[in-house]
Amino acid sequence: MRKPKIVILGAGYGGMMTALNLQKKLGVNEAEVTLVNKNDYHYESTWLHEVSAGTIHHDRARFKITNTINTNKTKFVQDTVTDIKLEEQRVILENGELEYDYLVVALGYESETFGIKGLKEHAFSIANINSARLIREHIDFVFATYNNEPEKRDELLTMVVGGAGFTGIEFVAELANRVPQLCKEYDIPREKVRVICVEAAPTALPGFDPELVEYAVTQLERKGVEFKIGTAIKECTEEGIIVAKDDQIEEIKAGTVVWAAGVRGSHLIEKAGIENMRARVKVDPQLRAPGLENVFVVGDCSLVINPEIDRPYPPTAQVAMQQGPTCAHNISVLVRGQGELQEFKPDLKGTVCSLGHDDAIGMVFGKKLFGTSASFMKKVIDNRSLFMQGGAGLVMKKGKFNFF
């Protein structure tokens, strides 16, 4: 009797947790599980702002997939997905193809530029390990070359971050901590460096508690971050950005522009013809794509509606990691043809936003956290993520222990 084939596309939080939970649910003789990922490593995408700013090394934020999964139960294929053929139940890879009976799409996010002119060409984005590494190397290069430039143009030391959502705020916070070190290393006066955060919404961290937002902005301004709130980026050029506020147009010349204001799902969702909104799939309560009973979507590619406010849950690591066990359970029920399918209900413990290694804000179990207590909680959350994926060994190897 042929074993059903389960193919998981992507080894981010959702894909990894689905694979790890399927290993627990299904015996090796019950199904053939294949995990496909472009790289041979999983990276903690919630740490990319630190990699980008250069406050941690990129190797700290990643670990080898085969060190975590049970390769006797899950076959790992390092390859890039190029297409999903739904009618034929095949996945096309750069170097081959795979047939599936059950498919899990966990392909992660891509940067969303909202059609702003020049962003793709001239701005960096915090999208993955390689793009984060590129940002860090670019910033180091700018500082290293400043004193060797005959003109010493100060705008080269201006860094613009587009977006004051979670990623933008966490990234400018790391930059604010790193800039004094870079100035000392390269003999540059601190006042020469500008870090500017631009946000089109009327507040930083839209949707977050106003008292926590005020604390975050005040703390970052103390460290020299400039905020331009209610200001939209109209264009990105080789020399910087053009912004608009109240019909006033301003050009900000900058040596570094990092876009951190929007994400969408994978373009492969659109290419496959799965019903979507900005490449994210509004899944059914069992995490399946509309009209496709054997195709599950988790992580940033999925859209789960919060019934209380009739809006999607934000695409966070917390949601993706909780989807994994539900997805694995439902696939195992379908494979065995027995048991009840589970509905996915996120159990959100709270949200913490880092303001550097020693500061943060958060709302956890309905309680507001500021400063070191929030920072402590952020590190606990980071370590828990590692523990869920690789146990105590991974926490000891990669975890965060400098709590204060």
C-alpha positions as CSV (number, residue, x, y, z in Angstrom):
1,M,0.0,0.0,0.0
2,R,1.4,3.4,-1.0
3,K,2.2,5.8,1.8
4,P,0.6,9.2,1.5
5,K,3.1,12.0,0.7
6,I,3.2,15.1,2.8
7,V,5.2,18.0,1.5
8,I,6.0,21.1,3.6
9,L,7.2,24.1,1.7
10,G,9.4,26.4,3.9
11,A,11.2,25.9,7.2
12,G,10.2,29.1,9.0
13,Y,8.3,29.0,12.3
14,G,5.1,27.6,10.8
15,G,6.9,25.0,8.6
16,M,9.3,23.9,11.3
17,M,6.6,23.5,13.9
18,T,4.4,21.5,11.5
19,A,7.3,19.2,10.6
20,L,8.3,18.7,14.3
21,N,4.8,17.9,15.3
22,L,4.1,15.5,12.4
23,Q,7.2,13.6,13.5
24,K,5.4,13.1,16.9
25,K,2.0,12.3,15.4
26,L,2.9,9.9,12.5
27,G,5.0,6.8,12.4
28,V,7.5,6.3,9.7
29,N,5.3,3.7,8.0
30,E,2.2,5.9,8.0
31,A,3.4,8.7,5.7
32,E,6.3,10.0,3.7
33,V,7.1,13.6,5.0
34,T,9.3,15.9,3.0
35,L,10.4,19.4,4.1
36,V,11.6,21.8,1.4
37,N,13.6,24.9,2.1
38,K,15.8,27.2,0.0
39,N,18.6,27.2,2.6
40,D,19.9,24.4,4.8
41,Y,19.2,26.5,7.9
42,H,16.2,28.0,9.7
43,Y,16.6,31.5,10.9
44,E,14.8,33.4,13.7
45,S,13.2,36.1,11.7
46,T,12.3,38.0,14.9
47,W,16.1,38.5,15.4
48,L,16.8,39.9,11.9
49,H,16.7,43.5,13.1
50,E,19.7,42.7,15.4
51,V,21.6,41.0,12.5
52,S,20.9,44.0,10.3
53,A,22.2,46.5,12.8
54,G,25.2,44.4,13.5
55,T,24.4,43.9,17.2
56,I,24.5,40.1,16.9
57,H,26.3,37.9,14.3
58,H,24.1,36.3,11.7
59,D,25.2,32.8,12.7
60,R,23.7,33.4,16.1
61,A,20.2,33.8,14.5
62,R,20.2,30.5,12.5
63,F,20.6,26.8,13.0
64,K,20.9,23.8,10.7
65,I,17.5,22.2,9.9
66,T,18.9,18.7,9.9
67,N,20.2,19.2,13.5
68,T,16.6,19.8,14.6
69,I,14.3,17.5,12.6
70,N,14.4,13.7,12.8
71,T,15.9,12.8,9.4
72,N,14.7,9.2,9.7
73,K,11.1,10.5,9.8
74,T,11.4,13.7,7.7
75,K,13.3,13.9,4.4
76,F,14.9,17.3,4.0
77,V,15.3,18.8,0.5
78,Q,17.3,21.9,0.0
79,D,15.9,23.6,-3.1
80,T,13.9,26.6,-4.3
81,V,10.2,26.3,-5.0
82,T,9.3,27.8,-8.4
83,D,5.7,26.7,-8.8
84,I,2.8,24.8,-7.3
85,K,0.6,22.7,-9.7
86,L,-2.6,22.3,-7.7
87,E,-4.5,20.2,-10.2
88,E,-1.6,17.8,-10.7
89,Q,-0.7,17.8,-7.0
90,R,2.9,18.6,-7.8
91,V,5.5,21.1,-6.6
92,I,8.1,22.3,-9.1
93,L,11.5,23.0,-7.7
94,E,14.6,24.5,-9.4
95,N,16.2,21.0,-9.4
96,G,13.3,18.7,-9.7
97,E,9.7,18.2,-8.6
98,L,7.7,16.5,-5.8
99,E,4.3,14.9,-5.8
100,Y,2.1,15.3,-2.8
101,D,-1.1,14.1,-1.2
102,Y,-1.1,16.8,1.4
103,L,0.7,20.1,1.0
104,V,1.7,22.7,3.7
105,V,2.5,26.1,2.3
106,A,4.7,27.9,4.8
107,L,6.8,30.0,2.4
108,G,7.1,33.1,4.6
109,Y,6.8,36.8,3.8
110,E,8.1,39.1,1.1
111,S,8.6,42.8,1.3
112,E,5.6,44.9,0.2
113,T,6.6,48.3,-1.3
114,F,3.0,49.4,-2.0
115,G,4.2,50.6,-5.4
116,I,6.4,53.4,-4.0
117,K,8.8,54.5,-6.8
118,G,12.4,53.5,-6.4
119,L,12.1,51.4,-3.2
120,K,12.9,48.1,-4.8
121,E,15.9,49.6,-6.6
122,H,17.4,51.8,-3.9
123,A,16.3,50.6,-0.5
124,F,17.3,47.7,1.6
125,S,14.8,45.4,3.3
126,I,15.0,43.2,6.3
127,A,13.8,40.1,4.5
128,N,16.1,37.2,5.4
129,I,19.6,36.4,6.7
130,N,21.4,37.5,3.5
131,S,19.5,40.8,3.2
132,A,20.2,41.5,6.9
133,R,23.9,40.7,6.4
134,L,24.0,43.1,3.4
135,I,22.5,45.9,5.5
136,R,25.1,45.4,8.3
137,E,28.0,45.3,5.8
138,H,26.7,48.4,4.0
139,I,26.5,50.4,7.3
140,D,30.0,49.3,8.3
141,F,31.2,50.3,4.8
142,V,29.7,53.8,5.0
143,F,31.3,54.4,8.4
144,A,34.6,53.0,7.2
145,T,34.8,55.2,4.1
146,Y,33.5,58.5,5.6
147,N,36.9,59.8,6.7
148,N,38.4,58.7,3.4
149,E,35.9,60.7,1.4
150,P,37.5,63.9,0.2
151,E,34.2,65.8,0.7
152,K,33.1,64.0,3.9
153,R,29.5,64.4,3.0
154,D,27.5,64.2,6.2
155,E,24.4,62.8,4.4
156,L,26.3,59.6,3.9
157,L,26.0,59.1,7.7
158,T,22.2,59.6,7.6
159,M,20.2,56.4,8.0
160,V,16.5,56.4,7.1
161,V,14.2,53.6,8.3
162,G,10.8,53.5,6.5
163,G,8.1,52.3,8.9
164,A,7.6,52.6,12.7
165,G,5.9,49.3,13.1
166,F,7.5,46.5,15.1
167,T,10.3,45.8,12.7
168,G,11.1,49.5,12.1
169,I,11.1,50.3,15.8
170,E,13.2,47.3,16.8
171,F,15.7,48.0,14.1
172,V,16.1,51.8,14.9
173,A,16.6,50.8,18.5
174,E,19.4,48.4,17.6
175,L,20.9,51.1,15.4
176,A,20.7,53.7,18.2
177,N,22.7,51.3,20.4
178,R,25.3,50.5,17.7
179,V,25.9,54.0,16.4
180,P,28.1,55.2,19.4
181,Q,30.3,52.0,19.0
182,L,30.7,52.7,15.2
183,C,31.5,56.4,15.9
184,K,34.2,55.4,18.4
185,E,35.6,52.7,16.1
186,Y,35.8,55.0,13.0
187,D,36.6,58.3,14.8
188,I,33.4,60.0,13.8
189,P,31.7,62.6,16.0
190,R,28.3,61.2,17.2
191,E,26.5,64.4,16.1
192,K,27.4,63.7,12.5
193,V,25.1,60.6,12.4
194,R,21.4,60.8,11.9
195,V,18.9,58.0,12.4
196,I,15.5,59.0,11.0
197,C,12.3,56.8,11.3
198,V,9.5,57.8,8.9
199,E,6.0,56.6,9.4
200,A,2.9,57.4,7.4
201,A,0.4,56.6,10.1
202,P,-0.4,59.2,12.8
203,T,1.5,57.3,15.5
204,A,4.5,55.0,15.9
205,L,3.6,51.4,16.6
206,P,0.0,51.7,15.2
207,G,-2.5,49.8,17.3
208,F,-0.2,49.6,20.3
209,D,-1.1,51.0,23.7
210,P,-0.4,54.8,23.6
211,E,1.4,54.9,27.0
212,L,3.8,52.2,25.8
213,V,4.3,54.0,22.4
214,E,5.1,57.2,24.2
215,Y,7.7,55.4,26.3
216,A,9.3,53.8,23.3
217,V,9.5,57.1,21.3
218,T,10.9,59.0,24.2
219,Q,13.6,56.4,25.0
220,L,14.7,56.3,21.3
221,E,14.7,60.1,21.0
222,R,17.0,60.2,24.0
223,K,19.4,58.0,22.0
224,G,19.3,60.4,19.0
225,V,16.6,58.8,16.8
226,E,14.5,61.4,14.9
227,F,10.8,60.6,14.2
228,K,8.8,61.9,11.2
229,I,5.3,60.6,12.0
230,G,2.3,61.2,9.7
231,T,4.9,61.5,6.9
232,A,4.6,59.3,3.8
233,I,7.6,58.2,1.7
234,K,6.7,59.2,-1.9
235,E,9.9,58.1,-3.6
236,C,13.3,56.5,-2.9
237,T,16.2,57.7,-5.0
238,E,19.9,57.0,-5.2
239,E,20.5,60.0,-2.9
240,G,17.8,59.3,-0.3
241,I,14.0,59.7,0.0
242,I,11.3,62.2,-0.9
243,V,8.6,62.5,1.8
244,A,5.3,64.4,2.1
245,K,3.4,65.7,5.1
246,D,0.4,68.0,4.9
247,D,1.2,68.8,1.2
248,Q,4.8,69.7,2.2
249,I,7.4,67.9,0.1
250,E,10.8,67.3,1.6
251,E,13.9,65.6,0.3
252,I,16.1,63.7,2.9
253,K,19.5,62.8,1.6
254,A,20.8,59.6,3.1
255,G,23.5,57.0,2.6
256,T,21.3,54.2,3.8
257,V,17.5,53.6,3.4
258,V,16.0,50.5,5.0
259,W,12.3,49.7,4.2
260,A,10.6,48.0,7.1
261,A,7.0,49.1,6.6
262,G,5.2,46.2,4.8
263,V,5.1,42.5,4.2
264,R,3.0,40.3,2.0
265,G,2.8,36.5,1.5
266,S,4.8,34.6,-1.1
267,H,4.3,35.4,-4.8
268,L,4.0,31.7,-5.4
269,I,0.6,31.8,-3.8
270,E,-0.6,34.2,-6.5
271,K,1.2,32.2,-9.2
272,A,-0.5,28.9,-8.1
273,G,-3.9,30.6,-8.4
274,I,-4.9,30.1,-4.7
275,E,-7.5,32.7,-3.6
276,N,-5.5,35.4,-1.8
277,M,-5.2,39.0,-0.5
278,R,-1.7,40.4,-1.1
279,A,-0.5,36.8,-1.4
280,R,-2.0,35.8,1.9
281,V,-4.6,33.1,2.0
282,K,-7.8,33.5,4.2
283,V,-7.7,29.9,5.6
284,D,-10.7,28.0,6.9
285,P,-10.8,27.1,10.7
286,Q,-8.7,24.0,10.0
287,L,-6.0,26.1,8.2
288,R,-6.9,24.9,4.7
289,A,-6.9,27.0,1.6
290,P,-10.4,27.8,0.2
291,G,-11.8,24.9,-1.8
292,L,-8.6,22.8,-1.3
293,E,-9.1,20.1,1.3
294,N,-5.5,18.8,1.1
295,V,-3.7,22.2,1.0
296,F,-2.8,23.8,4.3
297,V,-1.4,27.3,4.7
298,V,0.5,28.5,7.8
299,G,2.7,31.4,8.9
300,D,3.0,34.7,7.0
301,C,1.2,33.2,4.0
302,S,-2.0,32.6,6.0
303,L,-4.7,35.0,7.0
304,V,-6.6,34.1,10.2
305,I,-9.5,36.4,11.1
306,N,-9.9,37.5,14.7
307,P,-13.7,37.2,15.2
308,E,-13.8,39.7,18.0
309,I,-12.7,42.6,15.8
310,D,-13.3,41.0,12.4
311,R,-9.7,41.8,11.4
312,P,-6.8,39.4,10.6
313,Y,-4.4,38.5,13.4
314,P,-1.0,40.1,12.7
315,P,1.4,37.7,11.0
316,T,3.7,37.0,14.0
317,A,6.0,34.2,15.0
318,Q,3.7,33.5,17.9
319,V,0.7,32.7,15.6
320,A,2.9,30.7,13.1
321,M,4.3,28.5,15.9
322,Q,0.8,27.8,17.3
323,Q,-0.5,26.9,13.8
324,G,2.1,24.1,13.5
325,P,0.6,21.7,16.0
326,T,-2.9,22.3,14.7
327,C,-1.8,21.7,11.1
328,A,0.1,18.5,12.0
329,H,-2.9,17.2,14.0
330,N,-5.3,17.8,11.1
331,I,-3.0,16.2,8.5
332,S,-2.5,13.1,10.8
333,V,-6.3,12.8,11.1
334,L,-6.7,12.9,7.3
335,V,-3.9,10.4,6.8
336,R,-5.4,7.9,9.3
337,G,-9.0,8.6,8.3
338,Q,-10.0,8.8,11.9
339,G,-10.3,11.4,14.6
340,E,-11.6,14.9,14.7
341,L,-10.2,17.9,12.8
342,Q,-9.2,20.8,15.1
343,E,-10.0,24.4,14.6
344,F,-7.2,26.8,15.0
345,K,-7.7,29.3,17.8
346,P,-4.6,31.5,18.6
347,D,-3.8,31.8,22.3
348,L,-2.0,35.1,22.3
349,K,0.0,35.6,25.5
350,G,0.9,39.2,24.6
351,T,3.3,41.2,22.6
352,V,6.8,42.6,23.4
353,C,8.7,45.1,21.3
354,S,12.5,45.3,21.9
355,L,14.2,48.7,22.3
356,G,17.7,47.3,22.2
357,H,19.3,44.5,24.3
358,D,18.4,46.2,27.6
359,D,15.0,47.9,27.1
360,A,11.6,47.0,25.7
361,I,7.9,47.6,26.0
362,G,5.2,45.0,26.1
363,M,1.6,44.0,26.9
364,V,1.7,40.5,28.4
365,F,-1.4,38.8,30.0
366,G,-3.1,42.2,29.9
367,K,-0.3,43.9,31.9
368,K,1.9,46.7,30.6
369,L,5.6,46.1,30.8
370,F,8.4,48.8,30.5
371,G,12.2,48.7,30.5
372,T,14.2,45.8,32.0
373,S,11.1,43.8,32.9
374,A,9.8,43.9,29.3
375,S,13.4,43.2,28.1
376,F,13.6,40.1,30.4
377,M,10.2,38.9,29.0
378,K,11.4,39.4,25.4
379,K,14.4,37.2,26.0
380,V,12.2,34.5,27.8
381,I,10.0,34.5,24.6
382,D,13.0,34.2,22.3
383,N,14.4,31.3,24.4
384,R,11.1,29.6,24.5
385,S,10.9,29.7,20.7
386,L,14.3,28.0,20.5
387,F,13.2,25.4,23.1
388,M,10.1,24.5,21.1
389,Q,12.1,23.9,18.0
390,G,15.3,22.3,19.3
391,G,14.9,21.6,23.1
392,A,17.3,22.7,25.8
393,G,20.4,22.0,23.7
394,L,19.4,24.7,21.2
395,V,18.6,27.2,23.9
396,M,22.1,26.6,25.5
397,K,23.7,27.0,22.1
398,K,21.8,30.0,20.7
399,G,19.8,31.4,23.6
400,K,19.8,34.9,25.1
401,F,21.0,35.0,28.7
402,N,22.2,38.6,29.2
403,F,18.9,39.5,30.9
404,F,20.0,42.8,32.4
